[in-house]
Amino acid sequence: MSLGTSRYAFALAPLAAASLWGGMYVVSKWGFALIPPITLGFLRVALGAAALWVVVTARGGPAPSRGEWATFAALGGWVTLTVATQFVGTELTNASQGSLLTVLTPVFTVALGAFVLGERVTATKAAGMAVAGVGTAVVLAGRYDLASIAAGNLLGVTLLLVASAAWAGYTVWGLRAVRRHGALRAATYSSLASVPMLGALAAVELWYLGRSPVDLPLTPESTGAVLYLGLTSTAGAWFLWYKGLEYVSAGTVAVFFFAQPVVGAALGAALLGEALGSGFVAGGALMAVGIWIVGRERAETADNSPDPTTG
């Protein structure tokens, strides 16, 4: 495999991450009914951070310096804001609102990438993003009653918008850390930095609800939900998301996020017996074409660009 082909393959890592996140729709059917949202988010990130730390420790290498921890603490803040607002917002809204608002993340990421990093939004990239976005909307329109998008809890909708913007922030401001330290270390230390922040929020949540950590149900469903969210949707997916940033811009990585609800719809049909809308195939095809357009633009320039990875 040539260097250019290898780099292009790694650039597709965010697609795998978005696919893993698609499974969160099924898992949330178990988790949110058993564990309060912020507490579930804390357990998710704590387990994921621990798994990543084990891998980093096994590989060896120096620990971050005091100055470097400041960067990871800032990224941990983005993680905390994302997880807390996403999980509470999801609990307060309906499925159509959650799915549509979540896919605004690529829009926020492209905008922040251009504003903060000076990334150029080419006509090809904009077209690919538009096609992928339309395809995802078609899939969601066939799955949900989008007439209900304006109904429900305004606070929940607002929180999901904040979550989408916060993940865009984690992506954009994490790019330099990824290029300097590598995807594995950047994902690991930013996750570790968020654990005490989410832990404090979870403690407040449990106090407010009058619950104790020892009262949380230990069932096969709750255990399976935490394991999936922690090991797959956090440790695995966050590493893969940052891995893509080693090779492509934040704006290019963002387009792969459109795959999340499409995978979620497919898993919902396979595991929960839900019916797929009539537009699933057409919408999924449009989404794939949009991702291909953006990926092709990167593939055509990859061989002429320097290798940005470190460590």
Secondary structure, DSSP 8 states (H G I E B T S, - for coil): --HHHHHHHHHTHHHHHHHHHHTHHHHHHHHHHHS-HHHHHHHHHHHHHHHHHHHHHHH------HHHHHHHHHHHHHHHHHHHHHHHHHHHS-HHHHHHHHTTHHHHHHHHHHHHS-----HHHHHHHHHHHHHHHHHHHHHS-GGGTT-S-HHHHHHHHHHHHHHHHHHHHHHHHHHHH-HHHHHHHHHHHHHHHHHHHHHHHHHHHT--GGGS---HHHHHHHHIIIIIIIIIHHHHHHHHHTTS-HHHHHGGGGHHHHHHHHHHHHHH-----TTHHHHHHHHHHHHHHHHHHHHHHHTTS------
